[in-house]
Amino acid sequence: MEAYLDNSATTRTADSVVQIMIEAMQVNYGNPSAKHLKGVEAENYVKEAASIIAKSLKVLDKEILFTSGGTESNNTAIIGTAMANKRKGNHLIVSSVEHASVKEPFNFLEKEGFRVTYLPVNSEGIVDLEALKEALDEETILVSCMHVNNEIGAIEPIEEIGRIVKEYNPDIIYHVDAIQSYGKFRIYPKKLGIDLLSVSGHKIHGPKGSGFLYIKDKTRIKPIIYGGGQQKGMRSGTENVPAIAGLGKAVELIYNSDFDKKIEHLYEVKDHLIDGLEKMEDVQINSKRDGESAPQIVSASFKDVRAEVLLHALEEKNIYVSSGSACSSNKPGLSNTLVAIGLDNNLLDSTIRFSFNYETSIEEIDYALEVLNTLVPQLRRFVRK
């Protein structure tokens, strides 16, 4: 049996997504900027995908910018906003538990002379709202916070953050990284005070190399890619039509068909795994149950077992999990999220992330638990000798 429990790293591309991508590559393969029929056929994929995505967010089609994925969306949002608004101020605010694709752009801007405030979180990974209120000042031009933490599944209070920011100064731009939350929650940026929202396609059964950035109309932001002026000058370069078509189809599959049932299933799978893990000796669960955290992520620490060793031992049994964010797995080091929530030092290198999709079965979870109940004691005996 196989249990793929690393869906926060990437999901399997849906069959209908693959089909529309093949069609866009081999049948309607024109350049969307071309004026002839082949170009129009290709452009229609882009327009249709923008329409599907915009409806899911209740925003305008023209507010959707297609990108190569979450990293580009985050970089565009953060660097583009800072560069466009630097005459207004040089202060930026971000949470201390962000993904590397947010953290690194802020590190870059700090070196460029911007002042960055990193907001602390509590033991559950939730941003300190009082610290946010204290950090805001007349120089603040951007506030950025993820919606769902990619390692432990904590749900940040993005609506409250938006209210605090906009009440202080409606001109401050508010960016939300929704890469782990889009497709798991109904998100309406205009209701939440969000100006910029980042999404990645391969987290929602779309293709790798696809994503979008919602940019509220009239938001001051500069492009970071220059050239032929495609997408109204915000992202030059010929659009990746097959990826965009696939992304649109993936969004349609999630939001337009039994969305609530999909989320209910995810929570059932999550609770079943937590139930099993809680019965094991010396296992600490770092994720909350039910609606207190995201439906697709469970973080668990296994005392006296190195995460990498456990990961590969599970791999030999066709069980696939993560020891952290796959996007930064080539940079070994301590997780800034686990450090920020105050996880015991002895558990920092013993933490595994399990993540699910709408098709993850209870049988897969039972198989993983059965293997874990055998493997973990064996690995501990080896370490404790």
C-alpha positions as semicolon CSV with decimal commas, in nm:
position;residue;x (nm);y (nm);z (nm)
1;M;0,000;0,000;0,000
2;E;0,106;0,361;-0,056
3;A;0,020;0,657;0,168
4;Y;0,111;0,995;0,019
5;L;0,090;1,235;0,312
6;D;0,298;1,526;0,180
7;N;0,031;1,725;0,001
8;S;0,141;2,059;0,147
9;A;0,462;2,012;-0,050
10;T;0,273;1,929;-0,368
11;T;-0,044;1,755;-0,482
12;R;-0,109;1,511;-0,764
13;T;-0,221;1,699;-1,074
14;A;-0,588;1,624;-1,142
15;D;-0,671;1,428;-1,457
16;S;-0,892;1,700;-1,605
17;V;-0,617;1,955;-1,537
18;V;-0,373;1,745;-1,738
19;Q;-0,626;1,711;-2,021
20;I;-0,684;2,085;-2,060
21;M;-0,309;2,146;-2,048
22;I;-0,248;1,897;-2,328
23;E;-0,520;2,068;-2,530
24;A;-0,354;2,406;-2,473
25;M;-0,014;2,268;-2,572
26;Q;-0,108;2,063;-2,877
27;V;-0,435;2,201;-3,016
28;N;-0,481;2,567;-2,921
29;Y;-0,111;2,637;-2,891
30;G;-0,091;2,993;-3,022
31;N;0,080;3,286;-2,853
32;P;-0,193;3,473;-2,657
33;S;-0,049;3,805;-2,775
34;A;-0,084;3,710;-3,143
35;K;-0,367;3,881;-3,334
36;H;-0,474;3,579;-3,540
37;L;-0,722;3,304;-3,449
38;K;-0,461;3,078;-3,287
39;G;-0,365;3,365;-3,059
40;V;-0,727;3,436;-2,970
41;E;-0,784;3,068;-2,886
42;A;-0,488;3,075;-2,648
43;E;-0,595;3,406;-2,496
44;N;-0,937;3,258;-2,420
45;Y;-0,777;3,009;-2,181
46;V;-0,618;3,298;-1,992
47;K;-0,944;3,493;-1,978
48;E;-1,143;3,190;-1,865
49;A;-0,896;3,105;-1,588
50;A;-0,898;3,466;-1,465
51;S;-1,278;3,460;-1,457
52;I;-1,292;3,133;-1,260
53;I;-1,036;3,254;-1,006
54;A;-1,193;3,598;-0,969
55;K;-1,533;3,443;-0,896
56;S;-1,382;3,222;-0,625
57;L;-1,251;3,537;-0,453
58;K;-1,541;3,767;-0,548
59;V;-1,304;4,011;-0,716
60;L;-1,256;4,153;-1,066
61;D;-1,097;3,951;-1,346
62;K;-0,848;4,234;-1,409
63;E;-0,723;4,202;-1,050
64;I;-0,571;3,857;-1,118
65;L;-0,203;3,846;-1,219
66;F;-0,072;3,507;-1,333
67;T;0,272;3,405;-1,206
68;S;0,499;3,103;-1,201
69;G;0,384;3,009;-0,851
70;G;0,383;3,110;-0,486
71;T;0,742;3,227;-0,466
72;E;0,704;3,469;-0,754
73;S;0,368;3,590;-0,623
74;N;0,518;3,663;-0,282
75;N;0,828;3,831;-0,426
76;T;0,618;4,047;-0,657
77;A;0,384;4,147;-0,375
78;I;0,656;4,233;-0,124
79;I;0,936;4,379;-0,335
80;G;0,698;4,540;-0,584
81;T;0,505;4,714;-0,305
82;A;0,814;4,830;-0,117
83;M;0,972;4,978;-0,431
84;A;0,651;5,151;-0,540
85;N;0,587;5,312;-0,201
86;K;0,934;5,388;-0,062
87;R;0,879;5,763;-0,087
88;K;0,588;5,726;0,157
89;G;0,790;5,535;0,415
90;N;1,044;5,262;0,473
91;H;0,884;5,051;0,745
92;L;0,762;4,697;0,676
93;I;0,590;4,453;0,914
94;V;0,582;4,074;0,880
95;S;0,518;3,776;1,108
96;S;0,807;3,572;1,246
97;V;0,674;3,240;1,112
98;E;0,667;3,307;0,738
99;H;0,767;3,075;0,455
100;A;1,110;3,135;0,301
101;S;0,947;3,289;-0,009
102;V;0,824;3,570;0,217
103;K;1,109;3,580;0,466
104;E;1,384;3,610;0,205
105;P;1,230;3,908;0,017
106;F;1,209;4,090;0,352
107;N;1,573;4,002;0,423
108;F;1,660;4,149;0,082
109;L;1,464;4,469;0,151
110;E;1,628;4,505;0,491
111;K;1,967;4,506;0,319
112;E;1,830;4,771;0,082
113;G;1,768;5,003;0,375
114;F;1,409;4,924;0,472
115;R;1,323;4,885;0,839
116;V;1,150;4,551;0,912
117;T;0,954;4,455;1,223
118;Y;0,906;4,081;1,283
119;L;0,594;4,007;1,488
120;P;0,618;3,739;1,758
121;V;0,370;3,451;1,788
122;N;0,232;3,254;2,081
123;S;0,288;2,883;2,149
124;E;0,020;2,796;1,894
125;G;0,186;3,001;1,620
126;I;-0,069;3,285;1,627
127;V;0,054;3,639;1,565
128;D;0,054;3,879;1,860
129;L;-0,201;4,146;1,764
130;E;-0,089;4,384;2,039
131;A;0,263;4,370;1,898
132;L;0,116;4,461;1,558
133;K;-0,063;4,764;1,705
134;E;0,258;4,877;1,874
135;A;0,465;4,828;1,556
136;L;0,248;5,040;1,324
137;D;0,382;5,391;1,269
138;E;0,368;5,675;1,018
139;E;0,646;5,517;0,812
140;T;0,468;5,179;0,771
141;I;0,387;5,101;0,406
142;L;0,336;4,721;0,406
143;V;0,208;4,453;0,643
144;S;0,243;4,088;0,539
145;C;0,112;3,776;0,712
146;M;0,045;3,422;0,600
147;H;-0,308;3,284;0,636
148;V;-0,213;2,924;0,722
149;N;0,127;2,824;0,852
150;N;0,282;2,565;0,623
151;E;0,447;2,366;0,903
152;I;0,192;2,340;1,185
153;G;-0,131;2,456;1,017
154;A;-0,196;2,752;1,250
155;I;-0,466;2,984;1,115
156;E;-0,363;3,346;1,148
157;P;-0,631;3,607;1,234
158;I;-0,610;3,773;0,893
159;E;-0,944;3,952;0,925
160;E;-0,845;4,112;1,257
161;I;-0,503;4,204;1,117
162;G;-0,669;4,368;0,817
163;R;-0,903;4,564;1,043
164;I;-0,620;4,684;1,270
165;V;-0,404;4,788;0,973
166;K;-0,678;4,969;0,781
167;E;-0,813;5,146;1,090
168;Y;-0,465;5,277;1,164
169;N;-0,401;5,388;0,805
170;P;-0,606;5,271;0,504
171;D;-0,312;5,350;0,275
172;I;-0,094;5,077;0,427
173;I;-0,086;4,782;0,187
174;Y;-0,186;4,449;0,335
175;H;-0,047;4,128;0,183
176;V;-0,159;3,775;0,270
177;D;0,024;3,458;0,168
178;A;-0,268;3,220;0,104
179;I;-0,061;2,941;-0,050
180;Q;-0,163;2,686;0,217
181;S;-0,515;2,820;0,266
182;Y;-0,658;2,883;-0,080
183;G;-0,867;2,580;-0,174
184;K;-0,923;2,500;0,196
185;F;-1,114;2,815;0,292
186;R;-1,347;3,061;0,121
187;I;-1,139;3,378;0,104
188;Y;-1,288;3,715;0,007
189;P;-1,010;3,978;0,000
190;K;-1,235;4,281;-0,023
191;K;-1,424;4,178;0,292
192;L;-1,097;4,110;0,476
193;G;-0,920;4,433;0,377
194;I;-0,659;4,242;0,176
195;D;-0,480;4,429;-0,103
196;L;-0,252;4,148;-0,223
197;L;-0,308;3,770;-0,204
198;S;-0,059;3,502;-0,315
199;V;-0,159;3,155;-0,441
200;S;0,027;2,855;-0,584
201;G;-0,128;2,607;-0,829
202;H;0,049;2,287;-0,736
203;K;-0,089;2,294;-0,380
204;I;-0,445;2,256;-0,518
205;H;-0,402;1,979;-0,781
206;G;-0,290;2,224;-1,048
207;P;0,045;2,213;-1,230
208;K;0,379;2,312;-1,084
209;G;0,495;2,646;-1,221
210;S;0,150;2,803;-1,193
211;G;0,009;3,059;-0,953
212;F;-0,145;3,401;-0,925
213;L;-0,133;3,722;-0,728
214;Y;-0,455;3,908;-0,654
215;I;-0,383;4,281;-0,677
216;K;-0,662;4,509;-0,561
217;D;-0,739;4,768;-0,826
218;K;-0,534;5,089;-0,788
219;T;-0,285;4,930;-0,544
220;R;0,058;5,093;-0,580
221;I;0,293;4,814;-0,690
222;K;0,580;4,788;-0,937
223;P;0,661;4,489;-1,159
224;I;0,977;4,294;-1,090
225;I;0,994;4,142;-1,440
226;Y;1,033;4,375;-1,739
227;G;1,008;4,312;-2,111
228;G;0,725;4,304;-2,362
229;G;0,462;4,440;-2,126
230;Q;0,230;4,139;-2,106
231;Q;-0,041;4,132;-1,837
232;K;-0,082;4,510;-1,848
233;G;0,289;4,559;-1,792
234;M;0,288;4,386;-1,454
235;R;0,462;4,069;-1,568
236;S;0,639;4,067;-1,899
237;G;0,694;3,742;-2,087
238;T;0,466;3,517;-2,288
239;E;0,203;3,373;-2,057
240;N;0,236;3,004;-1,972
241;V;-0,102;2,924;-2,124
242;P;-0,110;2,550;-2,045
243;A;-0,024;2,615;-1,679
244;I;-0,279;2,897;-1,655
245;A;-0,549;2,679;-1,814
246;G;-0,463;2,399;-1,572
247;L;-0,474;2,636;-1,277
248;G;-0,818;2,761;-1,378
249;K;-0,946;2,404;-1,407
250;A;-0,800;2,314;-1,064
251;V;-0,977;2,610;-0,901
252;E;-1,302;2,513;-1,072
253;L;-1,273;2,153;-0,945
254;I;-1,225;2,266;-0,587
255;Y;-1,467;2,553;-0,543
256;N;-1,745;2,457;-0,784
257;S;-1,801;2,098;-0,672
258;D;-1,888;1,987;-0,315
259;F;-1,638;2,224;-0,154
260;D;-1,782;2,190;0,197
261;K;-1,779;1,809;0,175
262;K;-1,413;1,817;0,072
263;I;-1,320;2,023;0,377
264;E;-1,529;1,805;0,609
265;H;-1,342;1,499;0,478
266;L;-1,006;1,666;0,541
267;Y;-1,097;1,733;0,903
268;E;-1,213;1,372;0,947
269;V;-0,880;1,244;0,814
270;K;-0,689;1,489;1,032
271;D;-0,873;1,397;1,351
272;H;-0,830;1,026;1,277
273;L;-0,455;1,070;1,249
274;I;-0,436;1,278;1,567
275;D;-0,641;1,016;1,754
276;G;-0,388;0,752;1,653
277;L;-0,081;0,962;1,729
278;E;-0,211;1,056;2,074
279;K;-0,214;0,687;2,167
280;M;0,158;0,659;2,095
281;E;0,419;0,708;2,365
282;D;0,631;1,028;2,368
283;V;0,460;1,194;2,072
284;Q;0,368;1,561;2,090
285;I;0,104;1,702;1,853
286;N;0,183;2,058;1,743
287;S;-0,139;2,117;1,548
288;K;-0,485;2,196;1,684
289;R;-0,801;2,001;1,605
290;D;-1,119;2,095;1,419
291;G;-1,152;2,455;1,302
292;E;-0,872;2,580;1,526
293;S;-0,615;2,498;1,259
294;A;-0,603;2,414;0,889
295;P;-0,777;2,091;0,782
296;Q;-0,486;1,947;0,583
297;I;-0,185;1,967;0,818
298;V;-0,072;1,776;1,127
299;S;0,267;1,842;1,285
300;A;0,394;1,584;1,534
301;S;0,720;1,550;1,727
302;F;0,859;1,204;1,805
303;K;1,089;1,216;2,106
304;D;1,437;1,064;2,051
305;V;1,377;1,002;1,680
306;R;1,544;1,221;1,419
307;A;1,290;1,348;1,166
308;E;1,508;1,267;0,866
309;V;1,566;0,911;0,985
310;L;1,194;0,857;1,041
311;L;1,109;1,013;0,705
312;H;1,331;0,770;0,516
313;A;1,219;0,473;0,725
314;L;0,859;0,558;0,632
315;E;0,961;0,604;0,270
316;E;1,078;0,241;0,261
317;K;0,719;0,145;0,349
318;N;0,577;0,370;0,072
319;I;0,464;0,636;0,320
320;Y;0,561;0,989;0,221
321;V;0,578;1,275;0,471
322;S;0,787;1,589;0,525
323;S;1,037;1,695;0,789
324;G;0,965;2,063;0,719
325;S;0,895;2,287;0,422
326;A;0,993;2,109;0,102
327;C;1,065;2,446;-0,055
328;S;1,359;2,498;0,179
329;S;1,465;2,137;0,230
330;N;1,796;2,202;0,051
331;K;1,891;2,443;0,331
332;P;1,929;2,237;0,646
333;G;1,863;2,426;0,967
334;L;1,615;2,471;1,245
335;S;1,258;2,559;1,156
336;N;1,190;2,924;1,236
337;T;0,825;2,831;1,303
338;L;0,906;2,560;1,558
339;V;1,160;2,787;1,727
340;A;0,911;3,077;1,732
341;I;0,639;2,870;1,905
342;G;0,890;2,765;2,173
343;L;0,904;2,394;2,090
344;D;1,137;2,206;2,323
345;N;1,491;2,201;2,181
346;N;1,496;1,822;2,202
347;L;1,202;1,805;1,962
348;L;1,314;2,057;1,698
349;D;1,489;1,788;1,496
350;S;1,222;1,525;1,565
351;T;0,919;1,683;1,399
352;I;0,728;1,542;1,102
353;R;0,454;1,709;0,897
354;F;0,167;1,499;0,763
355;S;-0,052;1,671;0,502
356;F;-0,358;1,552;0,314
357;N;-0,572;1,610;0,006
358;Y;-0,941;1,554;-0,066
359;E;-0,875;1,197;-0,178
360;T;-0,662;1,091;0,120
361;S;-0,836;0,790;0,272
362;I;-0,880;0,667;0,629
363;E;-0,715;0,346;0,509
364;E;-0,399;0,539;0,422
365;I;-0,396;0,693;0,769
366;D;-0,449;0,352;0,934
367;Y;-0,161;0,209;0,734
368;A;0,067;0,497;0,834
369;L;-0,027;0,459;1,200
370;E;0,033;0,084;1,188
371;V;0,381;0,137;1,047
372;L;0,459;0,421;1,290
373;N;0,363;0,206;1,587
374;T;0,622;-0,049;1,477
375;L;0,896;0,181;1,346
376;V;0,914;0,447;1,616
377;P;0,987;0,208;1,909
378;Q;1,250;0,032;1,696
379;L;1,424;0,360;1,611
380;R;1,412;0,469;1,976
381;R;1,570;0,146;2,097
382;F;1,853;0,201;1,851
383;V;1,909;0,558;1,975
384;R;1,880;0,478;2,345
385;K;2,128;0,190;2,343
